[in-house]
Amino acid sequence: MLSQTLLTLFSPAGVLRNAAPLKLAAKRLKALGFDVQIDPSALAKHQRFAGDDDTRLAALHRIAEQAPGIALASRGGYGLTRLLDRIDWPLMARSIARGTRWVGQSDLTALQLGLLAQPKPGKRVGANANAVTWAGPLACDDFGRSEEAGGVDEVTRDCFLEAMSGALEAVGFRTEPGFDGLEVRGTLWGGNLCMVNSLLGTKHMPRIKGGVLFLEDVNEHPYRVERNLLQLHQAGVLDAQKAIVLGEFSAWRKSPLDRGYSLKTVVQHLRSVTSTPILTGLPFGHVPTKVTLPVGARVSLLVQGRDCLIGWDHQHTGGPHHDHVHAHSHDD
C-alpha cells in the first residue's frame, strides 16, 4: 500500500535554485498517498552542487541506513561522479535488499550503474543482479513543475505509482517498422548516454553482456549523440547487447551545417556498424512524459508489428505481484 510507504526526497547532485519545486513535489506526493520526508541536506548549496561532496555522500549513506520504501532524487545535474569512489556500495545494496527503491534519472545513472557494477557476493567481477533501481521521474522536474509550466504529466505519474506499488510489470510503446517478431531476454540497463560513457574504462561500468541497453540524453546535438554511441560501439558495448532501445534525445538545436543530418541519420549509421537491433520510441528521457523502468532487472523485449513490449519479473524488483502493463503510443 502506498499509504504505508515512506518516500524520502534527496539531492545527490546539482543544487536546487530554490525550495519551491521541492516543497510542491512533497505536497503532491503526499496527496498521492506517500509518507513524504525531505532529507535534511536536500536544499544545501555549495557552488553548483547540493552541498559539498561530504554532505551529499553523507545523505546517500544516511538514506541507505534508514532504508525508506522509496528514495527519490530531487534533480540531476552533475555531482555523483565525484562520489563514486567513496560510496559504501555494500550499504547501498543492503538498503535495496531491505526494500528501498532508488528512483531518478540523468546524473543518477552513475549511481544506478555503479550499483550494478558491484560484483555478486562471493565473486570478484560481474553485474550484481540483486541491485535493482528505478529509472524514472525526478521530484522537482516531474512532481514540482508549476501548473503554468504544465504541471504533473499523468502518464509519468501513473507509471511511477504502478511501479512503486509493484503493479507495473511491463511498458509498451510504438517503434519503427522492421523489427516484427524480435524477441530477446536480458538485463535491462543504461540511462543517460553521457553518464554511461563517462563510466567507460572505470570500475563503475557494469560488465553486462546479452543485455537490453536503453539510452537517452538532453541538450546534445545529434553529432554528439553519434560520437558517444560510436564510442560505446568501439568499446565493444553495443555488439555485446541483445538489443538497444533509444529514448528521447531532447532540447538540441539544429545547425546550418547539418544539411539533412539528424537523429534519424545517426540511427541509420549506427545500424550499419552493429548487428545489434536498435529500436527507437521509448518514452523516457528529459521530457515530461516518461515511463519508469527497473534498471538491473531481467526483462523480455517483444515486438509485434510496431508494438514493443518490455516486461519483467516482479520477484526481482522489490514489489508485490499485480500484473499490470503500462502502454504509451505515439506515431512519428
Buried (B, 14 or more C-beta within 10 A) or exposed (E): EBEEBBBBBBBBBBBBEEBEBBBBBBEBBEEBBBBBBBBEBBBBBBEEBBBBEEBBBBBBBBBBEBBBBBBBBBBBBBBBBBBBEEBEBEEBBBBBEBBBBBBBBBBBBBBBBBBBBBBEEEEEEBBBEBBBBBBBBBBBBBBBBEEEEEBBBEBBBBBBBBBBBBBBBBBBBBBBEEBEEBEBBBBBBBBBBBBBBBBBEEEBBBEBEEBBBBBBBBEBBBBBBBEBBBBBBEBEBBBBBBBBBBBBBBEBEEEEEEEEBEBEEBBEEBBEEBEBBBBBBBBBBBBBBBBBBBBBBBBBBBBEEBBBBBBBEBEBBBBEEEEBBBBBEEEE
